[in-house]
Structures are given as C-alpha cells and as structure tokens.
C-alpha cells in the first residue's frame, strides 16, 4: 500500500484540505493511506489553534485522513525551515510513508526541486550574506539571490507561501537522504490568509477566513466549508473557542521582565542583528502587546516572527528545548485503515510510537523532557478558553479512534 504523508495545521480542517486528500488518492490510488503530521495546540502564525489537537484530529479523520500524528510545539511554532524539518523527520521516522503530498500554487514538483537545490548550494550561501548586509528581510534576500542564480520565473515561486513550504519539505527530504517521494496538489480557491470579499461564495475558503467566521459566531457561513458534522463538534464545545486575548496580560507580564540575554536564548532571535536588545527595550516601554509589537517591528522583522518570539517566551521555551530531531511519534487519532498503518509502523518505525500518554514515561531523557514541555504548553493553551479546563489533559487524553 502506498502511504502519503501530509503536513498540516488543520486549523480547522476544511473542504480545501479534503480536496488535497482526495487529489492525493487520485494520484496514488484509491486505497492509499494518509498519515497527517498536524501541529498541536500552538500554530505557526503564533496563535492558539481554533480547537484543541484532539478535536482537530477528529475532524481530520472525518475528512479523509487515516492516522494523525502530532508535530510538537517547538517545531509547529517555528520558521518555515524548522517547521518542515521537524515534520519531515517525523514522516521519515514512521518507516512506512512512501510519498509526501503538499499543496502549492505552481503545482510543479520539478520546478520546486530546482529551487530547493539552489537554496542548498554554495553559490546561494555566498550571495545571501551580501543582500542581508543591505538590511533587507530574509525572505526578500533569499528571493533576490535565487533570482540571480535561476532567473525570474523560478525565484518568483518563493513569493507563494505554499510553494515556499513545498521547497522546504523537499530540502528536508534531501537533508535526510529520504526515499519519500514529493508530490504536489495545485492549490485552488482563496489564497493563504486571504479574506473573502463580497459576491458569489467561493468553492474553497482560506483557513484564516474560516476562523474569522467561527470567532464571529457566523456558523451558517462557516458550515459549508467544514466536514459534515464539523459544525456540531466545534460549536458544541462547552469551553467555547479559545482566544489569545484571554492571556494577553500574562504574555505582557513575561515580555516586560525579559532581558536581552533571555531573548537571545530563543530560536530565530536575531541576536546577530541586535534584535534581543530591541525587544528588551520594547518590553520596558509597552503597555499592551500591540504596543510591544509596534515598538519592536522594523522592515526586517516580520510581525509573525515577533509574535512567535513573544509566545516562545511566555511558554517558557528556548532554543535548547528543541531537539535536533523528534524523539518520538505521538498518535493523536486513527481510523480502521490507520490502525493497519499503525500496526506496520510499530514494526518499522525508527522512533518510539506513543499511543497512550503513559508510554511517555518510558522514553529516554530527551523524549520525556519534550513530552513534559508539551504538557505545559497544553496547560497554558487551556487558559485561552472562556471556561478553563482542569490541568493535566496531556497525561489523561488518549487518541481519537474512529471506525
């Protein structure tokens, strides 16, 4: 059986995600298995997921995935490169995944392979420093170097966020010398982070627009883009939907007490460019998180990057807390076909497979430490709900199981 790995946040799972799974099976065979590596409770855009990871895993299974594994926070809430490296390492560690399927604006794996090879070349590394010294953002520098080396068409692919992630997945596969084959599904409908305008309802919505509908209570507008039964599952949560605004003062308290040395210990801290000192100064002057970001931002440092740094600080994580590679495979949910994949995985995986929280106590030191960090991240995530759940859910919640 061919088994496709898909990396996603599913925040929440919607019809565009179902389309990707459908198209992946159209390419690989109707009986192809789908293993999703899904971000946990904290996501890359530096926010709390719209529903907890077990609810989102259930939605993914309802939408066509067979087995859902967790991408821990230290990779899920990172730059595109680290996000991809962590997720691809998990898929490689399964020992059963044959293909990696991802969405892209261009729909051409060969072109994305060329860009990936360029980014790993010595010519690229030599050119990057020159543009960085001109004060450009990293993304702009990267695209400028690729333009010099490969031309306008291929460098332009990096302007597409899904193309960009696809390139990072391919780079991660190459770095691991993986036999997993990349395949891409052309993205349809609304662009990444796009908000809908007036007029006719689109075939697909962006997850950003869908989350806006959910948080505004516009369930009728959201329902056509959720899997059947998805509205009832999300709307029926007695704790409501989480919101980062409920912990803003706690995050503010943290950034106000951070020193430049504290900021420098975070990943992607910009220490070489003096960002930690700028963040310390902003923390000493701000009266709100909005003011903190306004004081800290420059053309070079994106808002998403600053938000990630602030949340890493509040979650109590540092660069040292992210292992070089994932130490385990955490199962969040599976169906009947997923159970078959899981059985094969347990025989062939190169990483320990955790199907019950108690299994984490049997891991080596790095694995136990990461699981305990994830437990803390879940307890802090739960503070984002209107009705705060009792702490310790990480240790008491098992995988979602569907027929």
Protein Blocks (a to p, Z undefined) as FASTA:
>chain_A
ZZdddddfklacdfklmmmmmmmmmmnopkbccddddddfbcfkopadfbdfklmmmmmm
mnopabdcdddfklmmccfklmmmmmmmmmmmnopafbdcdddfklpaklmmmmmmmmmp
mklmmmmmmmmmnopafklmmmmmmmmmnojklmmmmmpmklmmmmmmmmmmmmnopabd
cdddddehjdehiacdehjddfbdcfklmmmmmmnopaklmmmmpcehklmmmmmpmnlp
adfklmmmmmmmmmmmpcfklmmmpghklmmnommmmmmmmmmmpcbfklmmmmmpcfkl
cfklmmmmmmmmmnopafklpcfbdcbdcdfbdcfklmmmmmmmmmmpcbdcdfbfklmm
mpcfklmmmmmmmmmmmmmmmmmpmbacdehklmmcccdddZZ
